[in-house]
Amino acid sequence: MISGRKVGSDTNYHSPPLIVAVMSKNKVAVKAMSLFSLTLSGLGLLLGCLCLSLNSLEAFPILTLVLIGFGMLMLSLNDRHFTHQWDGKLLFLTILIFISACLLSLIPEYVYGLNVSGIIHRSFFSALILIALSIPALGYSLYYFLGATPKARDLSYYPLIIFPVVLMLGAFGILLYRLFAGGITHFSWHMLSTAYNQQIWQTEVWQGDWPQWVNQSIYLTGIRNYVLGTLLLIGLTALISLPIGIGVGIYITEYSTGFLSKLIKFSCTALKSVSVFILGITAVSLVNYSTGTPFASLIRGYFYDVNGQRHLSNGSFVTGAIIISILVIPIIARATEEGILSVPQEMKEGSLALGASQGHTLFNVLVPWSLPNITTGLLLGCAEAAGSLATIWYLSGTGEYGVSPLHQSTSLSYFIFLCRGDTSPGFRSVEGAYQFAAAIILILITVGLSISVLILKKRLAKRYKGV
């Protein structure tokens, strides 16, 4: 971003006095000039971020670019006056800013065509140009404002490093504000203790001299079954994936050798990269193939209607947990492998030298040492199960017939999807008010699991590793 010319007492690239020496005589003027440019660049960066979400600020981007370019031009002329040499990068940035302002003025308000299925407002291009040019301009302005020293050159890179972090935190903050602002008002004990249920019956209505039967319905609103369904998915996923993941990790590190070890490691890596939509299709195929077999109730799940008749569902909680476990098992296996490999070789050899069997060493030395890693992998996998949607998309239902391992699967993430994308206006009208509250509960579950990871890992490491 900043020119590579070093400015210091031990460097003399230019025959005239160095810029630092001259700046000391014109400190006030240079500071004011760089502060002006610094302020404009900061405003340009802020305006670029606002243009990402607003299209009512089109009167300002071009003017802001021109002012930023003017500030860069002043800095470039100031550098030329002091050093008798143009800063190529600064001069190129100045020219690029003025050219971008001209191009932005030529872009129509709405852009379409070019095989793009949509219409793009000019504010989108304004945002990209302002952000892309304001960051290096901000760096140059900061460089001269801090005195054009080697330390100032290092600090001038901070806008480029900090901006993505600030942008991410800002977006996350806006998201949390929107969720809490829309969800806190609907939090109630009724919401948490009541399950969604739709009851339909027929009523005889007379129109003239002829009777007609009209469907009547009543809704019970709440998200109890979605919360319980999420917790059940987490528990079943942990129950399935934990022993398998630990077993795979132990087998890879302690028993498997040669080609088989490489094959298992490759399989774990491949499982982690499998698309969740492919897993969703796999779940649907498993449900279809189980129809008419003795495992239909286990795989598909079932429910009883108001008349007491038993019906098969689209997929049980057991099936959903099995599919999600495919994503979680590689995480636990990898964590177990890293934990066992981190055991000091002296501890393992010492246990065997004292007469302990390999199994005793494994379960009393290696596995306890690996518990912090295993716990981390397990809880991260549970967080995956809590927020998983695509893997159980085609299996889930409204949960109105209850929650148990053999009932149709449902979760908070699927409830949020139904509130936004369900084609039934009846469900959205009665349950849509709880979507933000459900999102808050889902965030609290995942954050709680993440905090539990940190606490348990620290305590287990202190207990078994002494750190």
C-alpha positions in Angstrom: 0.0 0.0 0.0 2.7 2.5 1.0 5.8 3.2 -1.0 8.8 1.1 -0.1 11.1 4.2 0.4 12.5 4.1 3.9 12.6 7.4 5.7 15.0 7.6 8.6 18.2 9.1 10.0 20.4 6.3 8.5 18.8 6.4 5.0 19.5 9.0 2.3 17.9 8.0 -1.0 17.4 11.7 -2.1 20.0 14.4 -2.3 17.6 17.1 -0.9 16.8 17.0 2.8 14.5 14.0 3.6 10.8 14.4 3.9 11.0 14.0 7.7 13.4 16.9 8.1 11.3 19.2 5.9 8.1 18.1 7.5 9.4 19.2 10.8 9.4 22.8 9.4 6.0 22.5 7.9 4.5 20.3 10.5 1.2 22.1 11.0 0.5 22.3 7.2 1.3 18.7 6.6 -0.7 17.5 9.6 -3.7 19.6 8.5 -3.4 18.2 4.9 -3.1 14.6 6.0 -5.9 15.0 8.6 -8.2 16.3 5.9 -7.4 13.4 3.6 -7.7 11.0 6.6 -11.1 12.3 7.4 -12.3 12.1 3.8 -11.0 8.5 3.4 -12.7 7.4 6.6 -16.0 9.0 5.5 -15.6 7.3 2.1 -15.1 3.9 3.8 -18.2 4.5 6.0 -20.3 5.6 3.0 -19.2 2.6 1.0 -20.4 0.3 3.8 -23.7 2.2 4.0 -24.2 1.9 0.2 -24.1 -1.9 0.6 -27.6 -1.8 2.2 -29.0 1.6 1.1 -29.6 2.9 -2.4 -30.7 6.4 -1.3 -27.2 7.9 -1.0 -26.3 8.2 -4.7 -25.8 12.0 -4.4 -22.6 11.4 -2.3 -20.3 8.7 -3.7 -19.0 10.7 -6.7 -18.5 13.8 -4.7 -16.7 11.8 -2.0 -14.4 10.2 -4.5 -13.5 13.5 -6.0 -12.7 14.9 -2.5 -10.6 11.9 -1.6 -8.8 12.2 -5.0 -8.1 15.9 -4.2 -6.7 14.9 -0.8 -4.4 12.3 -2.4 -3.3 14.8 -5.0 -2.3 17.2 -2.3 -0.3 14.5 -0.5 1.3 13.6 -3.8 2.3 17.2 -4.7 3.6 17.6 -1.1 5.8 14.6 -1.5 7.0 15.8 -4.9 7.9 19.2 -3.4 9.8 17.7 -0.5 11.6 14.9 -2.3 11.8 16.1 -5.9 10.4 12.7 -6.9 7.0 11.3 -7.6 5.7 8.5 -5.4 4.5 6.1 -8.2 2.0 4.2 -6.1 0.4 7.3 -4.6 0.2 9.0 -8.0 -1.4 5.9 -9.5 -3.9 5.7 -6.7 -4.8 9.4 -7.2 -5.3 8.9 -10.9 -7.4 5.7 -10.3 -9.7 7.6 -7.9 -10.5 10.3 -10.4 -11.0 7.7 -13.2 -13.3 5.7 -10.9 -15.3 8.9 -10.1 -15.8 9.5 -13.9 -16.8 5.9 -14.6 -19.2 5.9 -11.7 -20.9 9.0 -13.1 -21.5 7.1 -16.4 -23.1 4.0 -14.8 -26.9 4.1 -15.1 -29.0 4.0 -12.0 -30.0 0.4 -12.8 -27.8 -2.2 -14.6 -29.2 -5.3 -16.2 -28.3 -7.7 -19.0 -25.0 -9.5 -19.5 -26.7 -12.9 -18.6 -27.4 -11.7 -15.1 -30.8 -12.8 -13.8 -31.6 -9.6 -11.9 -31.3 -5.8 -11.8 -28.4 -4.2 -10.0 -28.6 -0.8 -8.5 -25.7 1.6 -9.0 -25.2 1.8 -5.2 -23.7 -1.7 -5.4 -20.9 -0.5 -7.6 -20.5 2.7 -5.5 -20.0 0.6 -2.4 -17.4 -1.6 -4.1 -15.4 1.3 -5.5 -15.6 3.4 -2.3 -14.4 0.5 -0.1 -11.7 -0.6 -2.6 -10.2 2.9 -2.9 -10.8 4.3 0.5 -8.8 1.7 2.3 -5.4 2.5 0.5 -6.2 6.2 0.7 -6.8 5.8 4.4 -3.4 4.0 4.7 -1.5 6.8 2.9 -3.2 9.5 4.9 -2.4 7.7 8.2 1.2 7.3 7.0 1.7 11.1 6.5 -0.3 12.0 9.5 2.0 10.0 11.8 5.1 11.7 10.4 6.1 9.5 7.4 8.4 7.4 9.5 9.1 3.6 9.2 6.8 3.0 12.2 4.1 5.1 10.5 4.5 2.9 7.4 3.9 -0.2 9.5 0.8 1.4 11.1 -0.6 2.5 7.7 -1.3 -1.2 6.9 -3.7 -1.4 9.9 -6.8 -0.2 7.9 -6.4 -3.1 5.5 -6.0 -5.6 8.3 -8.7 -4.3 10.6 -11.5 -3.4 8.1 -12.5 -7.0 7.3 -12.7 -7.8 11.1 -14.7 -4.6 11.8 -17.0 -5.3 8.9 -17.7 -8.9 10.1 -18.3 -7.8 13.6 -20.6 -5.0 12.4 -22.6 -7.4 10.3 -22.8 -9.8 13.2 -23.9 -7.0 15.6 -26.6 -5.9 13.2 -27.8 -9.5 12.9 -27.9 -9.9 16.7 -29.8 -6.6 17.1 -32.4 -7.6 14.5 -32.9 -11.0 16.2 -33.1 -9.7 19.7 -35.3 -6.7 18.7 -37.7 -9.0 17.0 -37.6 -11.9 19.4 -37.4 -10.6 22.9 -41.0 -9.2 22.8 -42.4 -12.6 22.0 -40.6 -14.6 24.7 -43.0 -16.1 27.1 -43.5 -19.3 29.1 -46.5 -20.1 26.9 -44.2 -20.1 23.9 -41.8 -22.5 25.5 -44.4 -24.8 27.1 -46.9 -25.2 24.3 -46.5 -27.4 21.2 -47.8 -26.3 17.9 -51.0 -28.2 17.0 -53.7 -27.8 14.4 -57.1 -29.2 15.1 -59.6 -29.5 12.2 -63.2 -30.5 12.4 -66.3 -30.2 10.2 -69.3 -28.1 11.1 -72.8 -28.3 9.5 -73.8 -24.9 8.1 -77.3 -24.3 6.5 -77.4 -22.2 3.4 -81.0 -21.7 2.5 -82.7 -25.1 2.8 -79.5 -27.1 2.2 -76.9 -28.2 4.7 -73.2 -27.9 3.9 -70.2 -29.1 5.8 -67.5 -26.5 6.4 -64.0 -27.2 7.8 -63.2 -25.4 11.0 -59.7 -25.3 12.6 -58.0 -24.1 15.7 -54.3 -23.7 16.3 -52.2 -24.1 19.4 -49.1 -21.9 19.1 -45.7 -22.6 20.6 -42.2 -24.0 19.9 -41.9 -26.6 22.7 -41.5 -29.5 20.4 -38.9 -27.7 18.2 -36.8 -27.0 21.3 -37.1 -30.6 22.5 -36.5 -31.9 19.0 -33.2 -30.0 18.8 -32.1 -31.3 22.2 -33.0 -34.9 21.2 -31.1 -34.6 17.9 -28.0 -33.4 19.9 -28.3 -36.3 22.3 -28.8 -39.0 19.7 -26.0 -37.6 17.6 -23.6 -37.6 20.5 -24.7 -41.2 21.5 -24.1 -42.5 17.9 -21.0 -40.5 16.9 -19.0 -40.6 20.2 -18.1 -44.3 20.5 -17.6 -44.6 16.7 -15.4 -41.5 16.5 -13.3 -42.5 19.5 -12.9 -46.0 18.1 -11.8 -44.8 14.7 -9.3 -42.4 16.3 -7.8 -45.1 18.5 -7.7 -47.6 15.7 -5.8 -45.2 13.4 -3.2 -44.3 15.9 -2.7 -47.5 17.8 -3.6 -50.5 15.6 -3.9 -49.6 11.9 -0.8 -49.5 9.8 0.1 -49.2 6.1 -2.5 -48.9 3.4 -5.5 -49.5 5.7 -4.5 -46.6 7.9 -4.2 -44.3 4.9 -7.5 -45.4 3.6 -9.4 -44.7 6.9 -7.7 -41.3 7.2 -8.7 -40.5 3.6 -12.3 -41.6 4.3 -12.5 -39.3 7.3 -11.2 -36.4 5.3 -13.7 -37.2 2.5 -16.6 -37.4 4.9 -15.8 -33.9 6.2 -16.0 -32.5 2.7 -19.2 -34.2 1.6 -22.0 -31.7 0.8 -24.8 -31.6 3.3 -27.3 -31.8 0.4 -25.8 -35.1 -0.7 -26.3 -36.3 2.8 -29.9 -35.1 2.7 -30.5 -37.0 -0.6 -28.9 -40.1 1.1 -31.4 -39.7 4.0 -34.3 -39.6 1.6 -33.1 -42.6 -0.3 -32.7 -44.5 3.0 -36.3 -43.6 4.0 -37.6 -44.8 0.6 -35.7 -48.1 0.6 -37.0 -48.9 4.1 -40.6 -48.7 3.1 -42.2 -52.1 3.3 -39.4 -53.6 5.4 -39.3 -54.4 9.2 -37.2 -51.3 9.7 -39.7 -48.9 8.3 -40.9 -47.7 11.7 -37.3 -47.1 12.9 -36.2 -45.3 9.8 -39.3 -43.4 8.8 -40.9 -42.9 12.2 -44.6 -42.8 12.8 -47.4 -40.9 14.5 -51.0 -41.5 15.5 -53.8 -39.2 14.2 -56.8 -38.0 16.2 -58.6 -41.2 15.3 -55.8 -43.3 16.7 -54.7 -44.6 13.4 -50.9 -45.2 12.9 -49.2 -43.5 10.0 -45.6 -43.6 8.8 -43.6 -40.3 8.7 -40.9 -39.1 6.3 -38.0 -39.7 8.7 -37.4 -40.3 12.4 -35.1 -38.6 14.8 -32.9 -41.7 14.7 -32.5 -41.4 11.0 -31.7 -37.7 11.3 -29.1 -38.4 14.0 -27.5 -41.1 11.9 -27.1 -38.7 9.0 -25.8 -35.9 11.1 -23.3 -38.3 12.8 -21.7 -38.8 9.4 -20.5 -35.2 9.7 -19.6 -35.4 13.4 -17.7 -38.8 13.5 -14.7 -37.4 11.5 -14.4 -34.5 13.9 -14.3 -36.7 16.9 -12.0 -39.2 15.2 -9.5 -36.4 14.3 -9.7 -34.9 17.8 -9.0 -38.4 19.4 -6.1 -39.0 17.0 -4.5 -35.6 17.8 -5.0 -36.2 21.5 -3.4 -39.6 21.5 -0.5 -38.4 19.3 0.2 -35.6 21.8 0.8 -38.1 24.7 4.5 -38.0 25.6 6.2 -41.2 24.5 7.8 -41.6 27.9 4.4 -42.0 29.6 3.3 -44.7 27.2 6.6 -46.5 27.4 6.7 -46.2 31.2 3.3 -47.7 31.5 4.2 -50.7 29.4 7.6 -51.0 31.1 5.8 -51.3 34.5 3.9 -54.3 33.3 0.6 -52.7 32.2 -1.1 -54.3 29.3 -1.7 -52.4 26.1 -5.4 -52.1 26.8 -4.7 -50.8 30.4 -2.3 -48.2 29.0 -4.9 -47.2 26.4 -7.8 -46.7 28.7 -5.9 -45.4 31.7 -3.2 -43.3 30.1 -3.9 -42.4 26.4 -7.7 -41.9 26.5 -7.7 -39.7 29.7 -4.9 -37.6 28.2 -7.0 -37.2 25.1 -10.3 -36.2 26.9 -9.9 -32.5 26.3 -9.6 -33.1 22.6 -12.4 -35.6 22.5 -14.7 -33.2 24.5 -13.9 -30.4 22.1 -14.7 -32.5 19.1 -17.9 -33.8 20.7 -19.4 -30.5 21.7 -18.5 -28.9 18.3 -20.3 -31.8 16.7 -23.3 -31.2 19.0 -23.4 -27.6 17.8 -23.4 -28.9 14.2 -26.4 -31.1 15.1 -28.2 -28.1 16.7 -28.0 -25.9 13.6 -28.1 -28.6 10.9 -30.9 -28.0 8.4 -29.9 -29.3 5.0 -29.2 -32.8 6.2 -32.7 -33.2 7.7 -34.5 -30.9 5.4 -36.5 -33.6 3.6 -37.1 -35.6 6.8 -38.5 -33.0 9.2 -42.1 -32.1 10.0 -44.0 -29.7 12.2 -43.6 -31.8 15.3 -47.3 -31.6 16.2 -47.5 -35.3 17.0 -44.9 -35.4 19.7 -41.1 -35.8 20.1 -39.5 -39.2 20.6 -36.7 -41.1 18.8 -39.2 -42.8 16.6 -41.4 -39.8 15.8 -40.9 -37.5 12.8 -37.8 -35.4 13.3 -38.0 -31.6 13.7 -35.8 -28.9 15.1 -35.5 -25.1 15.7 -33.6 -24.6 12.4 -36.4 -26.4 10.5 -39.0 -24.3 12.3 -37.2 -21.1 11.2 -37.2 -22.4 7.7 -40.9 -23.1 7.8 -41.6 -19.6 9.1 -39.8 -18.1 6.2 -40.4 -20.5 3.3 -43.5 -22.6 4.1 -46.1 -22.4 1.4 -48.9 -22.8 4.0 -50.1 -19.3 5.1 -51.8 -20.8 8.1 -48.6 -21.9 9.7 -46.8 -18.7 9.0 -49.6 -16.6 10.4 -49.8 -18.3 13.7 -46.1 -19.3 14.3 -44.2 -16.7 12.3 -44.1 -14.3 15.3 -41.8 -16.8 17.1 -39.2 -17.2 14.4 -36.8 -14.6 15.9 -37.3 -16.0 19.4 -36.4 -19.5 18.0 -33.3 -18.1 16.4 -32.2 -16.6 19.7 -32.7 -19.9 21.5 -30.7 -21.7 18.8 -27.9 -19.1 19.2 -28.0 -19.6 22.9 -27.7 -23.3 22.5 -24.7 -23.1 20.2 -23.0 -20.4 22.2 -23.6 -22.4 25.4 -22.0 -25.4 23.8 -19.0 -23.3 22.7 -18.5 -22.0 26.2 -18.8 -25.5 27.6 -16.0 -26.5 25.2 -13.7 -23.9 26.7 -14.6 -24.7 30.3 -14.4 -28.5 30.0 -11.2 -28.4 28.0 -9.5 -26.3 30.6 -10.6 -28.4 33.5 -9.8 -31.7 31.8 -6.4 -30.5 30.7 -5.7 -29.3 34.3 -6.8 -32.7 35.7 -5.1 -35.1 33.3 -2.3 -33.1 31.8 -1.5 -30.8 34.7 -1.6 -27.6 32.6 
